[in-house]
Amino acid sequence: AWVAVLKIERKQKNIMRNQLEKVLEMQKEIDHKIDDFRKETEVPEYQQFWEELRTNNIDTMQKLSRFMVRKCNR
């Protein structure tokens, strides 16, 4: 099946990229905060939960980065 690929205007790509860069910056701040909390945490079960959150956050950052490269390239 042939799928029509709609060309996205440069302006829209730039807007999306700018928004994603802001979100990515916030995700990085969250990553540092989660890591700080994990280091302060004494209970192993809680440490493990922080690690899980951090892993999910890293996955999200990678997903954002890949999308920016694929769909909002300059």
Residue frames as a rotation matrix with the C-alpha (Angstrom) as fourth column:
ALA 1
0.578 0.816 0.000 0.00
0.816 -0.578 0.000 0.00
0.000 0.000 -1.000 0.00
TRP 2
-0.381 -0.681 0.625 1.31
0.679 -0.665 -0.311 3.38
0.627 0.306 0.716 -0.99
VAL 3
0.333 0.434 -0.837 1.16
0.900 -0.411 0.144 6.03
-0.281 -0.802 -0.528 1.72
ALA 4
0.533 -0.101 0.840 1.17
0.400 -0.845 -0.355 9.71
0.746 0.525 -0.410 0.85
VAL 5
-0.127 -0.633 -0.763 3.94
0.985 -0.173 -0.021 11.55
-0.119 -0.754 0.646 2.65
LEU 6
0.826 0.465 0.317 2.89
0.492 -0.871 -0.005 15.10
0.274 0.160 -0.948 3.36
LYS 7
-0.255 -0.931 0.262 5.70
0.646 -0.365 -0.670 17.59
0.720 -0.001 0.694 3.28
ILE 8
0.534 0.352 -0.769 5.85
0.831 -0.389 0.399 19.48
-0.158 -0.851 -0.500 6.55
GLU 9
0.757 -0.199 0.622 6.68
0.132 -0.886 -0.444 23.15
0.640 0.419 -0.645 6.21
ARG 10
-0.266 -0.959 -0.103 10.06
0.482 -0.040 -0.875 24.31
0.835 -0.282 0.473 7.51
LYS 11
-0.355 0.185 0.916 8.30
-0.606 -0.792 -0.075 26.77
0.712 -0.582 0.394 9.84
GLN 12
0.690 0.708 0.150 6.33
-0.601 0.446 0.663 23.95
0.403 -0.548 0.733 11.47
LYS 13
0.518 -0.602 -0.608 9.44
0.505 0.789 -0.351 21.78
0.691 -0.125 0.712 11.78
ASN 14
-0.493 -0.761 0.423 11.26
0.146 -0.551 -0.822 24.64
0.858 -0.343 0.382 13.49
ILE 15
0.023 0.604 0.797 8.38
-0.832 -0.430 0.350 25.26
0.554 -0.671 0.493 15.90
MET 16
0.890 0.350 -0.292 8.17
-0.186 0.864 0.468 21.56
0.416 -0.362 0.834 16.80
ARG 17
0.179 -0.913 -0.366 11.93
0.563 0.401 -0.723 21.25
0.807 -0.076 0.585 17.20
ASN 18
-0.495 -0.338 0.800 12.02
-0.311 -0.791 -0.526 24.31
0.811 -0.509 0.287 19.47
GLN 19
0.403 0.737 0.542 9.23
-0.831 0.047 0.554 22.90
0.383 -0.674 0.632 21.64
LEU 20
0.861 -0.104 -0.497 10.88
0.169 0.982 0.087 19.48
0.479 -0.159 0.863 21.83
GLU 21
-0.183 -0.981 0.069 14.21
0.323 -0.126 -0.938 21.05
0.929 -0.149 0.340 22.79
LYS 22
-0.269 0.174 0.947 12.47
-0.764 -0.637 -0.101 22.78
0.586 -0.751 0.305 25.71
VAL 23
0.792 0.601 0.110 10.84
-0.563 0.648 0.512 19.53
0.236 -0.468 0.852 26.82
LEU 24
0.547 -0.668 -0.504 14.16
0.401 0.738 -0.543 17.71
0.735 0.096 0.672 26.48
GLU 25
-0.426 -0.699 0.574 15.84
-0.170 -0.561 -0.810 20.31
0.888 -0.443 0.120 28.68
MET 26
0.145 0.575 0.805 13.14
-0.950 -0.147 0.276 19.78
0.277 -0.805 0.525 31.33
GLN 27
0.912 0.169 -0.374 13.59
-0.127 0.983 0.135 16.00
0.390 -0.076 0.918 31.08
LYS 28
0.029 -0.982 -0.187 17.32
0.323 0.186 -0.928 16.46
0.946 -0.034 0.323 31.72
GLU 29
-0.425 -0.098 0.900 16.55
-0.684 -0.617 -0.390 18.53
0.593 -0.781 0.195 34.82
ILE 30
0.635 0.719 0.282 14.17
-0.754 0.496 0.430 15.79
0.169 -0.486 0.858 35.99
ASP 31
0.637 -0.468 -0.613 16.89
0.190 0.865 -0.464 13.21
0.747 0.179 0.640 35.39
HIS 32
-0.448 -0.854 0.263 19.32
-0.023 -0.283 -0.959 15.09
0.894 -0.436 0.107 37.65
LYS 33
-0.171 0.479 0.861 16.66
-0.930 -0.366 0.019 15.56
0.324 -0.798 0.508 40.33
ILE 34
0.841 0.486 -0.238 15.70
-0.418 0.862 0.287 11.87
0.345 -0.142 0.928 40.29
ASP 35
0.265 -0.831 -0.488 19.38
0.340 0.554 -0.760 10.92
0.902 0.035 0.430 40.57
ASP 36
-0.553 -0.420 0.720 19.87
-0.444 -0.583 -0.681 13.29
0.706 -0.696 0.136 43.52
PHE 37
0.278 0.756 0.593 16.84
-0.946 0.109 0.304 11.82
0.166 -0.645 0.746 45.30
ARG 38
0.796 -0.027 -0.604 18.07
-0.050 0.993 -0.110 8.28
0.603 0.118 0.789 44.62
LYS 39
-0.198 -0.973 -0.118 21.43
0.199 0.078 -0.977 9.12
0.960 -0.217 0.178 46.21
GLU 40
-0.536 0.071 0.841 19.68
-0.724 -0.551 -0.415 10.55
0.434 -0.831 0.347 49.29
THR 41
0.499 0.866 -0.031 17.41
-0.766 0.457 0.453 7.50
0.406 -0.202 0.891 49.64
GLU 42
-0.456 -0.677 0.578 18.38
-0.878 0.449 -0.166 4.79
-0.147 -0.583 -0.799 52.12
VAL 43
0.143 0.612 0.778 15.61
-0.393 0.757 -0.523 2.24
-0.909 -0.231 0.348 51.55
PRO 44
-0.780 -0.569 0.262 16.62
-0.030 0.452 0.892 -0.22
-0.625 0.687 -0.369 48.78
GLU 45
-0.176 0.805 0.566 13.06
0.892 0.374 -0.255 -0.62
-0.417 0.460 -0.784 47.50
TYR 46
0.711 0.419 -0.565 12.80
0.239 -0.899 -0.367 3.16
-0.662 0.126 -0.739 47.11
GLN 47
-0.202 -0.873 -0.445 16.22
-0.425 -0.331 0.843 3.36
-0.882 0.359 -0.304 45.44
GLN 48
-0.713 -0.021 0.701 15.05
0.474 0.723 0.503 0.77
-0.518 0.691 -0.505 42.96
PHE 49
0.369 0.916 0.157 11.93
0.812 -0.235 -0.534 2.79
-0.452 0.325 -0.831 42.20
TRP 50
0.478 -0.294 -0.828 14.05
-0.278 -0.944 0.174 5.91
-0.833 0.147 -0.533 41.57
GLU 51
-0.626 -0.770 0.125 16.19
-0.183 0.300 0.936 3.84
-0.758 0.563 -0.329 39.19
GLU 52
-0.337 0.613 0.714 13.08
0.841 0.538 -0.064 2.66
-0.423 0.579 -0.697 37.36
LEU 53
0.694 0.597 -0.402 11.82
0.404 -0.785 -0.469 6.23
-0.596 0.164 -0.786 37.00
ARG 54
0.103 -0.762 -0.640 15.21
-0.463 -0.606 0.647 7.33
-0.880 0.229 -0.416 35.76
THR 55
-0.720 -0.338 0.606 15.35
0.270 0.668 0.694 4.52
-0.639 0.663 -0.390 33.18
ASN 56
0.157 0.879 0.451 11.92
0.919 0.038 -0.393 5.51
-0.362 0.476 -0.802 31.88
ASN 57
0.702 0.070 -0.709 12.96
0.020 -0.997 -0.079 9.15
-0.712 0.041 -0.701 31.73
ILE 58
-0.380 -0.903 -0.199 16.12
-0.335 -0.066 0.940 8.28
-0.862 0.424 -0.278 29.78
ASP 59
-0.512 0.301 0.805 13.98
0.733 0.642 0.226 6.28
-0.448 0.705 -0.549 27.34
THR 60
0.603 0.790 -0.111 11.74
0.658 -0.571 -0.491 9.32
-0.451 0.223 -0.864 26.91
MET 61
0.350 -0.556 -0.754 14.73
-0.347 -0.824 0.447 11.59
-0.870 0.105 -0.482 26.24
GLN 62
-0.705 -0.631 0.325 16.06
0.022 0.439 0.898 9.18
-0.709 0.640 -0.295 23.61
LYS 63
-0.110 0.775 0.623 12.63
0.923 0.311 -0.225 8.99
-0.368 0.550 -0.749 21.98
LEU 64
0.728 0.343 -0.593 12.44
0.226 -0.938 -0.264 12.80
-0.647 0.058 -0.761 21.86
SER 65
-0.088 -0.884 -0.460 15.92
-0.421 -0.385 0.821 13.05
-0.903 0.266 -0.338 20.37
ARG 66
-0.702 -0.146 0.697 15.21
0.441 0.680 0.586 10.45
-0.560 0.719 -0.412 17.69
PHE 67
0.314 0.904 0.290 11.97
0.868 -0.150 -0.474 12.16
-0.384 0.401 -0.832 16.72
MET 68
0.569 -0.173 -0.804 13.72
-0.136 -0.984 0.115 15.54
-0.811 0.044 -0.584 16.44
VAL 69
-0.512 -0.855 -0.083 16.35
-0.291 0.082 0.953 14.07
-0.808 0.512 -0.291 14.13
ARG 70
-0.662 0.274 0.697 13.85
0.641 0.689 0.338 12.16
-0.388 0.671 -0.632 11.97
LYS 71
0.102 0.935 0.340 10.95
0.995 -0.091 -0.047 14.58
-0.013 0.343 -0.939 11.78
CYS 72
0.913 0.235 -0.333 12.27
0.281 -0.955 0.096 18.07
-0.295 -0.181 -0.938 12.56
ASN 73
0.076 -0.982 0.174 15.65
0.892 0.145 0.428 17.94
-0.445 0.122 0.887 10.88
ARG 74
0.235 -0.069 -0.970 17.11
-0.066 -0.996 0.055 21.25
-0.970 0.051 -0.238 9.81
